[in-house]
């Protein structure tokens, strides 16, 4: 009887041990795994903390091994998979192109000009290479008619970084005195005695005084912008002299009639 009792006690003990082990396997393991961060949670945690971009992440031995890119620099991070604590943070270097990739070469000025003229029609009136914080660029100005386009081009890639077009407000070109003199001589045959420029209201014009072969003086008024002849008049002094001569002639004729 005692032997059977001991057997039952042993069986009960073994059953208890088995149930305890089964419970630990089922519930204890799940609780541990529930505490481990997911890859997405670990990635979000690192990106939010360091304001960079995770390029690689993997889980090994309870740690996340993460590569982070920030401002063209690469960092290697080890993160505790349960607590989210950063175990190490190491800068690996800059995000440079692979060694088997040829380095970028500076485009020639002729190549840059071809790129510019393919985008903007006209004539290049200004062209210069500029070294800035963002790299080497070419700045050019292309003019076509009354339009002007200013472009910035990346010196290595040929990419158009900026392009702005504006209208040029050109003031009308004024005639020179020599040009006004020639126009006046075509209107009146004689010698230019005097020439001057006047402005009345919004109009600017040349007054060209010409002395003719019969000692008359005529004034030619010429628009200073268009070159149009506005008027041709006698000099007032000559008019008065002509009137006086006519009066004298008339007086002589009257006196002759009275004598008759």
NORVENHU-V740555 format. One record per helix or strand of 2 or more residues. SS is the DSSP state (h for helix, s for strand). FROM is the first residue (numbers start at 0). LEN is the number of residues. If there is no record, write none. Layout:
SS:FROM:LEN
SS:FROM:LEN
This chain:
h:1:33
h:38:12
s:52:8
s:62:8
s:72:8
s:85:9
h:108:11
s:122:10
s:134:10
s:146:8
s:159:8
h:176:11
s:190:10
s:202:9
s:216:7
s:228:6
h:235:24
